């Protein structure tokens, strides 16, 4: 391991292990955090939960009066990304808030210039590979806060999507079977049985074809919701026939049977012989 380097910054001692590139230069985090006046345990938890910062965090050994001490460190090219996760407006102590703003403005530059300022100044003597490495590091340093925020937003979006309930009104992509049946003009009479049967048949039809993502349970009602792009396929396969059969049964139940025709007997007197006919 390379020798430790201590850098004075605003009265705090920043501890780092030099590397040949910013991504291999490690900076101990606890001295920075406590030097600013923030709580180390809270910041450590934030770093571990961040999908970008957590991947770069490593442990280094620091000698101290009480013996060797293990500290968490971040690569130099990720220090600026961590600094941008701190919101000064949420810090009530004005002194600490001012130190945070000053650190966010200057700390990353001070560290970078300490290790690589001379190399950049003598750029004419660097190889193409070294110049490219330094340029890449500078660019990565500039975009690191943006990448960190995009990554954090992506994680939040993933969490929202995982707990998303379409029935809560977030999206109209998933609807209950009742919505599709109503759209087909089925009257309310005896519709509940049709909706239940159609929901069951559509679910089985989609699962049989491996389209599991087209069905979601609703936490609000406990019923199944179906994606708008999947139901038309099922309707064409068997849903339309179910609706037609249902409508035919309704027509049969509500039709008024016509009365059977009544045959009226003619009022004809029985034939009687007249006296003339007898004679």
DARAQUI-V175664 format. One record per backbone hydrogen bond with DSSP energy under -0.5 kcal/mol. NH is the residue of the N-H (numbers start at 0). CO is the residue of the C=O. If there is no record, write none. Layout:
# DARAQUI-V175664
nh: {NH NH}
co: {CO CO}
This chain:
# DARAQUI-V175664
nh: {4 6 8 11 13 13 14 15 16 17 17 23 24 24 25 25 26 27 28 29 31 32 33 34 35 36 37 42 43 44 45 46 47 48 49 49 53 55 55 56 57 59 61 61 63 66 68 70 72 73 75 75 76 77 78 79 81 82 83 84 85 86 87 89 90 91 93 96 97 98 99 100 101 102 103 104 105 106 107 109 110 111 112 113 114 115 116 119 120 121 122 124 125 130 131 132 133 134 135 136 137 138 139 140 141 142 143 144 146 147 148 149 150 151 152 153 154 155 156 157 158 159 160 161 162 163 165 167 168 169 170 174 176 178 179 180 181 182 183 183 184 185 190 193 194 195 196 197 198 199 200 201 202 203 204 205 206 207 208 208 209 210 211 213 214 215 217 218 221 224 225 226 227 229 230 231 232 233 234 235 236 237 238 239 241 242 243 244 245 246 247 248 249 250 251 252 253 254 256 262 263 267 268 277 278}
co: {15 13 11 8 6 11 12 4 25 2 15 20 20 21 16 23 73 14 71 71 27 28 29 30 31 32 32 38 39 40 41 42 43 44 45 46 49 51 52 52 72 70 59 68 66 63 61 59 57 26 21 24 21 74 75 75 77 78 79 81 82 84 85 86 87 89 91 92 93 94 95 96 97 98 99 100 101 102 102 105 106 107 108 109 110 111 112 115 116 117 119 121 122 126 127 128 129 130 131 132 133 134 135 136 137 138 139 140 142 143 144 145 146 147 148 149 150 151 152 153 154 155 156 157 158 160 163 164 165 164 165 225 223 175 175 176 177 178 179 180 181 180 187 189 190 191 192 193 194 195 196 197 198 199 200 201 202 203 204 205 206 205 209 210 211 224 222 216 217 215 174 213 172 226 226 227 229 229 230 231 232 233 233 234 237 238 239 240 241 242 243 244 245 246 247 248 249 250 254 260 261 265 266 273 274}
